[in-house]
Amino acid sequence: MNGGNGDGCVLFDRMLKAGWGVLLNDPDPYPMALLAAEDAAGDQLAEVRVAPDFKLSASSALAWVADEFRQPD
């Protein structure tokens, strides 16, 4: 997964990995983070910007996947 520090991962039974990282060198004046998902082969399935205080947990990652990788609220 691209970017940042503070990466967290959650592994699902279908070998899906979700990660989160703060963008430290982003030219955007507002701090952002990336939420990304990869399959077992490491191919990126989705990537969305989220607030830097987004809390990645098993339940938030599962909700994101269930919502077809739409931008979380």
N, C-alpha and C positions, 0 to 999 in steps of 0.2 A: 504494500500500500504506500502511496506517495505521501511525502510530507511529514513534517512536524515531530514533536516529541509527545510523550505521554501516550504512546500507542497502547491500545487495549484490544484484546482479541477474544472472541467467543466462537467456539467450534460447535457446529450443529451435526446432527446425525447424518445429514446429506453432505457433509464435508464442506460446509460453507463457513468462511471466516469473515468477521466484521471487525473493522478497526477504526480508530479515531485518532486524530492528531491535530495539534494547533499549528497554524501556518505562521511561522516566525518571520519569514522574509517576504510576505505578501505585500505588494504595493498598495493594496486597498487600505484606506485609513482606518477602517473598522476591523477589529480583530475577528477572525473567523477560524473555524476548524473544519476539517474534512471528515466525513463519515464514508467509509468505503466497504465494499464487499467483494470477495474473491471466491472462486470455486476451488475445488481440490487441486486443480492443475495450476492455480495461480493466476488464472485469467480474471480480469476485472469485470464484475457484473454491474456495478453501480458505484457512483461517487457523487455526493451532494455536500454542499456547504451547510454547516450548522453553527450555532453560537459556540464560542469557546468554552462555555460552562455546560455544554451538553453532557449529560450523564450516560455513558455507555454501560449497559448492564445486559445480562442475558435477556431480561424481559424487554428492554428497549430495543435491542437488536432483533429479537423475534417479532416484535410489533412492526419494525421497519420492513423486515422481509415480508411479513403478512400483508403489509400495505403496498406491496410491489415496489419497494425502494423509493417511494415518494418522499419528498422533503418532510422531515419530522416537524411538528409544531414547536 
